[in-house]
Amino acid sequence: MLDEKNIISLKKDYVNIKSKVDEIGAESLDAIVEASLWLKNILNESESLKKMSEPQNIKDLGQKIKLHKRSKKLQKEIHIFKATISNEMKKQTIPSDIGNRLLETVRLIKNKKNEALSEFEYFESFISLQEKSKRYPDEIETLKSKIDWEINKTKKLIHEINNLNTITINNENVEKYKFYLASIEKLFKLRKKYISSLLQLNMAELINKIKTDSLNEYGLPILEWSNDENNFDTLYIFFKTDSFFSNIDIFKLSEMFDYTDERLAHIYPEVLNFKKIILTNQLWFERIKNLEETSFIKISDKTLSKELFDFYKKHVNGAEEIIIEFERNLNNISIWKKEYEKNVEYENDKKRLSNYSLPVLEKELQHYIHLKEIIDSENLDFIDVPSDVGIITKLRSFFKI
């Protein structure tokens, strides 16, 4: 939580600084700071020359000449500085009292450098004032943003808690949808069992089963075999009439796809026939092998239909009773689902908001509103309010209630 004392201190500093800047004038402050920084450079150069002029630091004529040139340059700069300050005083950009102190300080450099350095502390306060006057507004705005964020967040939490208390849940419909989901899970298992039994058939039986039960109509991958409309008949005849494939299922067939021609010929001499009829449809066989991963007879809220229900009742052992229950409540499932999802959201919100107390949040909101009023006000009277006084008392004192 944002600290009230720190905010009051920052706001007090900001108001005082703003007051001082207004009193001096922004243009005058800029001129004073510019002159102060110029004076600081002169003092630094003077100190540097003093060290250079010490006997142990002068080693040759070249250094003496260099020192002399720098000294002359400094004297010239001091002369320009004095003239500039006098001119600024005439224009009243720099107040006469401050201008005179600048001139006096630069005059002290020659014989009373320590006094000049001490006097410069006065001008450092102007440099600091300008720096703070530029920095504090950003800090205040950042703080305002934080307070606004806390207020909005707390208001939202209070609203959510109050709203949570008004929500009613039809638990009967929730339980019915849970039962429906459990039934879907049972159908998933029955589907898996049915597909497993399907894939255990030999290839002739599998192809015949696909055709006679019209499995293509229920999401089975489509066999695309160009120039042959009777592709299932062709496959069925191939697998039925060839004794080699009488006991071959889809998994054993898929293993043969990786065989070299030499190895294939060793177990099945009709290599060209195998390539023409089987390998050209390898992708389809692979998809059939992984039938459980396809949309084949997959049940979900989006796939419920009379046709799919009829298929399950007719072909999937153990599914009839579940499907009959589905058919009886088909128009209610969407209603149950809506209430179930509403309950899930309610429980999630309830868990998330359980970490918060409504009375505490309301107290925090008043605290943040109080901080916002402090940060937005130009009145400093609130600073005298004791820190241990309650929020309402502080507010009354602040607004002179």
Residue pairs with C-beta under 8 A, 6 or more apart in sequence:
1 364
1 367
2 143
2 146
2 147
2 150
2 368
2 371
4 367
4 370
4 371
4 374
4 387
5 387
7 143
7 371
7 374
7 375
8 374
8 382
8 383
10 136
10 139
10 140
10 143
11 140
11 374
11 375
11 377
11 380
12 380
12 383
13 132
13 136
14 136
14 137
14 139
14 140
15 378
15 380
17 129
17 132
17 133
17 136
18 133
18 136
20 129
21 29
21 129
21 130
21 133
24 32
24 95
27 93
28 93
28 94
28 95
29 126
29 129
29 130
29 133
30 130
31 88
31 93
31 94
32 94
32 98
32 123
32 126
33 126
33 127
33 130
35 81
35 84
35 85
35 88
35 94
35 102
35 123
36 102
36 120
36 123
36 124
36 126
36 127
37 127
38 81
39 81
39 102
39 105
39 106
39 120
39 123
40 120
40 123
42 74
42 77
42 78
42 81
42 106
42 109
43 109
43 113
43 116
43 117
43 120
45 70
45 74
45 77
46 74
46 109
46 113
47 113
49 67
49 70
49 71
49 74
50 113
51 57
52 58
52 63
52 67
52 70
53 67
57 63
58 64
58 67
78 106
78 109
81 106
82 103
82 106
85 94
85 99
85 102
85 103
86 99
86 103
88 94
88 99
89 95
89 96
89 99
89 100
94 102
101 119
101 122
101 123
102 123
104 119
105 116
105 119
105 120
105 123
106 116
108 115
108 116
108 119
109 116
140 375
143 375
144 372
144 375
144 376
147 368
147 371
147 372
147 375
148 372
150 364
150 368
151 365
151 368
151 369
151 372
154 361
154 364
154 365
154 368
155 365
157 353
157 356
157 361
158 358
158 361
158 362
158 365
160 349
160 353
161 353
161 356
161 358
161 361
162 358
164 346
164 349
164 350
164 353
167 342
167 346
169 339
169 342
169 343
169 346
170 339
171 343
173 335
173 336
173 339
173 340
174 336
174 339
174 340
174 343
176 329
176 332
176 336
177 333
177 336
177 337
177 339
177 340
178 340
180 326
180 329
180 333
180 336
183 322
183 325
183 326
184 299
184 300
186 322
187 299
187 312
187 316
187 319
187 322
188 299
190 312
190 316
190 317
190 318
190 319
191 292
191 297
191 298
191 299
191 316
192 292
193 317
194 297
194 315
194 316
194 317
195 291
195 292
195 296
198 206
198 209
198 291
199 206
199 249
199 250
199 251
199 288
199 289
199 291
200 249
201 209
201 249
202 239
202 245
202 246
202 247
202 248
202 249
203 235
203 239
203 245
203 248
203 249
203 250
203 253
204 236
204 239
204 240
204 245
204 246
206 249
206 250
206 288
207 232
207 235
207 236
207 239
208 236
209 215
210 216
210 220
210 232
211 232
211 233
211 236
213 315
215 296
216 222
217 307
218 296
218 297
218 307
218 308
218 311
219 294
219 295
219 296
219 297
219 298
220 288
220 291
220 294
220 296
221 284
221 287
221 288
221 291
221 294
221 296
222 284
223 231
223 232
223 235
223 281
223 284
224 284
225 231
225 234
225 280
225 281
228 234
234 277
235 277
235 281
238 245
238 277
238 278
239 245
239 248
242 270
244 267
244 268
245 253
250 285
250 288
250 289
251 289
253 278
253 285
254 285
254 286
254 289
256 264
256 268
256 274
256 278
257 279
257 282
257 285
257 286
259 267
261 271
264 271
264 274
265 271
268 274
278 285
287 294
295 303
297 308
297 311
297 312
297 316
299 308
299 312
301 333
301 334
301 337
304 326
304 330
304 333
306 327
309 323
309 326
309 327
312 319
312 320
312 322
312 323
313 319
313 320
313 323
313 324
326 333
329 336
363 391
366 391
366 392
366 395
367 391
370 391
370 394
370 395
370 398
373 395
373 398
374 382
374 398
377 398
379 398
381 397
381 398
381 400
382 394
382 397
382 398
385 393
385 394
385 397
385 398
389 397
395 401
